[in-house]
Amino acid sequence: MTKVDLEQLIKTRRSVSAFSTTPVPSTEIEELLETAVWVPNHRLTQPWRFEYYTNDAIAKVAAAAFPDKSGKKYEKLMSLPGILLVINTTHEDAGVALEDTEATAALTQTFALLAWANNIGTAWKTPGYINSDSFKTTLNIASNERVMALVHVGTPEGELKPGRERKPAADVFTVITK
């Protein structure tokens, strides 16, 4: 991959909201994660694990999020072909915990870029319910873990929205020499 390829990948990646109904095979998701786990991780704590839900298992996530099994957001989850939970083990040391959170976020973004490069769409979601006690209990997430991301995963369908402009880095970049 060239510098231009990487820049183009970063600039063209989009959060996808419409997917085909066919789930991405778990082998492909695992392959992308095998690369994503190479993100920088101070102390190599590797504080992450992943759960990939497809087919009938999507209902487990949707019911954990919305126990009454109704509503627009419940239906949206039920319509997804795949959901990847990115789970972070929380460390008792605040400094290590912060580094682990940052590394897990870097891993999630790297996964999204790798997926995009392989024609797989994602949408990184962080709804409030992902760390509620009821959600975690229903999905057997340990008390020393938190869900860092609920990633919608699938083959993009339909037209994608163009990217929104970003503030130029030059507007927030300062060089200090003394």
N, C-alpha and C positions, 0 to 999 in steps of 0.2 A: 504494500500500500504506500502510496506517495503522500507527501504533506498535503497536496491538493485534495486527494481522496479523503483523508481524515478531516480536513477542514470542511469539505462538502458534506460529509456524513454528519458532523456535528451541527452544521447550519441547516440541514434539511430534515433532521429527525423531528417527528411530530408525535404528540400524544394522539392516539387513535381512539375514536369513540364508536366506530362502526366496524364490525368484524364479520367474516363469514362464519357459518355455524360449525365448521369442522375444527376441532382442537388441534393445536400444534402438537406433534408427537412428543412425549416426555423425553425421548432420547435427544431430540433437538434442543429442548430447554436445558437438559443436563449438560450437553456439549457447550452451550453458551456460558453456563455457570462455571464450567471447568476453566474457562478463560477468565471470566470476571473475578474469580477468587484471587487472581494475581494482583489486585489493586494494592497500593501501599497500605500496610497495616503495622504500625509501630508495635514492637514487642511480639509480633506474629501471634496475637491472641486468637485470630480467626474466629470472631465472636458470632458467626452467622450460621444459620441453617435455613432450609427452604422447604416449603410444602407446595406442591403443584396440584391443583384441583381441576378436574375436567369431567365432562359428561354428568352423570348423576351426582357426583360428589360436589358439584357447584351448589347444590341445594343445601349442603351442610354449612357452607360459608354464608349463604344468603339467610338461612334460618338463624345462624349465630348472630348475624348483624341485625336481623329483623325478626324476632321471635313470633310476631303476629302473622308473619308470612304474607304481608300485603304492602301495597304502596308502590309508587313509581320507582324508588331506589331499589326495593326488593326485586321488582320485575327486571330492572336493568342488570342486577347481578345474575339473576336466573338466565338472562339471555346471552351471557358471555360464554365463549368457547373454552376459556381457561383463566384461572386466577392463580398467580404465584404469590404466596406469602413469603416475605423476606423477614426472617425472625432474628433478633439480636439478643444475645445473652448479656444481661446487665452485670457490670462489674462493681464490686463494693467500693473500689477506689474511684473517686470522682474524676480524676485526671485520666485514668485508663478508660473509664466509662465514656468520657467525651471522645477520646481517640477512637474507641470502638464504634461509637455512633457515626463519627465522620467517615471511618473506613467502610462501614456498611452502606452509608449513603453513596460513597464513591462506587462501591460494588453495584448498587442498584442502577446508577447512571450508566456504568460500563455495560451492564447487562442490556439496558435499553438501546444503547448504541450498537452493540453486537447484534441484537435482534433486528434492528432497523437495517443493518448491513446484509441481513439474511432474509429480507422481505417479511419480517414478522413485526407486527405492530404491538405497541405497548401503551399503557397509560398508568403512570405512577400515581396512586391514590393514597391519601392519608386521612381517611375519615375518622372522626373522633371515636367511633365505636370499636376500632381495631384494638384498642388497649383497655376496653372496659372489662371488668371482671367477668361478666356473663359471656362475652365473646371469647375471651381466653379460656374460660372453663369449658365452654361447649366444644372448642376445638383442641382441648388438651394442651394449651400453651402454658408452660411452667411459670410459676410465680416470679422467677428470676429472669424472665424473658419478656421482650416487648416486640410487637409487630411493627417493624419500621416502614413497611410498604405493603400495600395490597395492589399488586400489579395486574391490570387487565392485559391478557395476552391472546393474540390471534392473528389471523391473516387479515390485513386491512381490506375493507370493502367500501366501494363508493369513493367519492371525491374527498380529498383531504384539504383542510383549510390551509391557506398559506401561513407561513410563520409571521409572528408579530415582530415588529422592530424592537431592537434592544438599544439601550443607552450605550453610546460608544464608550469603550474602555478609557479612551483619552479624557473623557469628562470626569472620571473618578480615579485617574492615575497620577500619582505624584512621585517625582524623583527627588530623593534627599541625598545630598552629597556631603554635608557637614553636620 
